[in-house]
């Protein structure tokens, strides 16, 4: 069960209660500052695009997927065989045949690296492009964290059209008392948190109640209430300062747009999709989450994070080959391939970057934990991979290289900060832009460099 962190006045993400607060007290002009507070503005660096972040929670093995080592000793190369892709010289795992046949659409980076082998701290790095200052083992989320990409975008380029800047689905990354950092706005405050969806889109009864009007609150009745609200506002103006009244009016306007805009709520109606399309993605959590991501991008959402697993799904310390072969790689292969095809068919791929990665890689050498019958791989931050597609990416290329056992990059490594700079570049935000921290001090949101080879091709 999700819980609030010490010192928080706001749970991570927007709960149903908070949305009802927007729907009821919001229309009466109270309670909105904590949910739809004022926005900051900043100049954009370039024409903005959208991002779908496919997060392999728990960290997929690079050696058993996109950076195979068939000539390495058996305890390194593992059980899987490599297969050719559409890109000459590029091989990937035999259990990724659909992505292999579409390698001209994506670029593979094999030289990502950092130094953090802890899931929580590493997740924060790849989801925000920054390390937690002074971070400690299993440090949970707090309002001192760096903002996720959607939150920083919302800070620099606020919206008032009833469409959220960011949505995270289909589950929040929480395990017992551990709430993964990097999923929310951090020091920017709860007003910039992305929307959090905690439901399986593949279930027959899937719906998002927080995005639907309460029973009896049809749009026309809401408009009647807005007219009443405007009358109340005229009375409020007599007893409040001009500045306060203006701020309240802006927040009320945003609340009204959220409730009466059907763009986002229709995106969650997956039954509007032809059955053949739903089947193409795969009738499972992976596939339907990616389909929902495409629909949200079409509705105008700028950043969608798809958590491909329940927190530790890809954390294969034991029985790794069975888990990958029978449970993880086939639905991922099918879902991501369908997403790339769908975006291209709908003319969205050029303006939407798809980024797939985990928080780190897995150890080159297999090991068998006590009690496990089959081997697995432990955490390994010195080398991991990312797949980039769309959004100006030059597909059909491999960037970077690791040593013979996949232990370390032998080319210049890229860091999570570089990933963050690249994401911000795509979103039209200057990676060096400054935000105000909790003490109102200027802070650069990113310290990395844009991975230009992703767009121009490897040298």
Secondary structure, 3 states (H helix, E strand, C coil): CCCCCCCCCCCCCCCHHHHHHHHCCHHHCCCCCCCCCCCCECCECCCCCEEEEEECCCCCCCCCCCCCCCCCCHHHHCCCCEEECCCCCCEEECCCHHHHCCHHHEEEEEEECCCCCCHHHHHHHHHHCCCCCCCCCCCCCCCCCCCCHHHHHHHHECCCCCCCCEEEECCCCEECCEECCCCCCHHHCHHHCCEECCCCCCCCCCCCHHHCCCCCCCHHHHHHHHHHHHHHHHHHCCCCCHHHHHHHHHHHHHHHHHHHCCHHHHHCCHHHCCHHHHHHHCCCHHHHHHHHHHHHHHHCCCEEEEECCCCCCCCCCCCHHHHHHHHHHHHHHHHHHHHHHHHHHCCCHHHEEEEEECCCEECCCCECCCCCCCCECCEECCCEEEEEECCCCCCCEEECCECCCCCCECCCCECHHHHHHHHHHHHCECCCCEEECCCCCEEECCCCCCCCHHHHCCC
